[in-house]
Amino acid sequence: MATTPEAGIAERDYFTDHAVLLDPYDYFESLRARGAVTQMPGSDVLIVTGFAEAVEVLLNTRDFSSWLNPDPLAPLPFEPEGDDISAQLAAHPSGEMELLVSYDGNRHAAARSLLNPLFTPSRLRANGEFMRGYAEDMVRGLVERGGCELVAEVATPFVTMVIADLLGVPAQDREAFRALIDSAPPPGNMDAADDGQSIHPLLAMAGYFARYIAERRAVPQDDVMTEMALARYPDGSTPDAMEVVKSAMFLFAAGQDTSAKLIGNALRRLAEDQPLQQRLREDRSLIGPFLEEVLRIEGSTKATFRIASRRTTLAGVEIPAGQRLVISLAAANRDPRRWDEPERFVIGRPRIKEHVAFGRGAHTCAGAPLARAEVSVLLDRLLEQTRSITLDEEHHGPAEARRIAYEPSYIIRGLAALHLKLE
Ligand code: HEM
């Protein structure tokens, strides 16, 4: 049943207000009541909460640029001029470390094509074998111990190792990668935003990748890193080595917290709903549809960002060039104009895969098949090897007074920690 949003919640600041960072859904609903595209109070940013409108923006790469990602509040390094700032955006890097997710147009298509060697059926099959073996061993150890803290002890190392395997990171370097990732706060985490540290783990990882790529360009080997090192752009030209490095490295940035938090969101739901858990344990073919509904109702990416590169309109709202937009994927996935009873968790909704938890269009999550596979594999192993999975009440309190902490991030929706008992 829908809750009644607290009075005045719509006036809060999405980016800094802790209550909203920790639980954004009432805030999104309050703003939706003002329109599918509306001003965020106290700022010059627009928020898109409607499903159709979110899809429209994501598909319209002509008028909406990804330049702002991942920092929607980044100051523009130029004064916007006129009704078309696309050339100005293209002429200025969007940050110290521009990444695939902020590229536009042909440059984006070319950079994204560098990932193609990773997502071939045979590569995904080999990676699938790795993740099944890794999950099997990991879960056996957890069940023997009778429980775990899922997010840091299980989900994060699991998804990090899966990406490292996909990229063919040499075994001797994998622990170093894991340590680097562990030291990075989740993207958009306001509590960590000022420490100036968040980009450093990525820079350190770039050093490893620069070496791998240089070595393989000099002496090709029979591995996936060599395929990446030797990949050409669609026009046949050879990418700068740093572009290859950035694409590879970005997978950790894009696919690590997102997947780990999705595992947490899925497991919390199962731990709190024993009949549902039992149903999935008895019929594990339901894991896929279950996961899609988790992605819809509590996907791990709350929002992505765009800036209008040209003057346009959206849902009748005038959008000047230079307008910043928060595309709330979480709100779009609960838009009652698209989803019947959006707050109900329903396995088997028709056309459920149309949710926008992985975005849409040119920037659709490149790792979606991997994310789906890795979360399903881990759930499958956990359900198979247990009779019951419950929340550890020593940490989270009794059912009527739960203490559950979410990350204070304006991008990521996910638990800071989830303590489970496994029987
Ligand atoms: C549950 C897990 C995940 C979620 C919810 C998620 C969500 C998203 C979303 C919403 C976008 C689109 C951003 C935009 O339009 O601006 C995106 C892009 C991307 N994701 Fe994921 N992601 C997940 C896991 C992964 C994994 C495991 C990988 C790779 C190993 C990955 C790689 C990427 C890449 C490379 C992009 C950028 C695509 C582009 O800009 O062309 N993601 N992801």
Residues whose N, C-alpha, C, O or C-beta is under 5 A from the ligand:
A	BS01	HEM	L100 V101 R112 I163 L251 A254 G255 T258 S259 L262 S300 T301 T304 V356 A357 F358 G359 A362 H363 T364 C365 A366 G367 A368 L370 A371
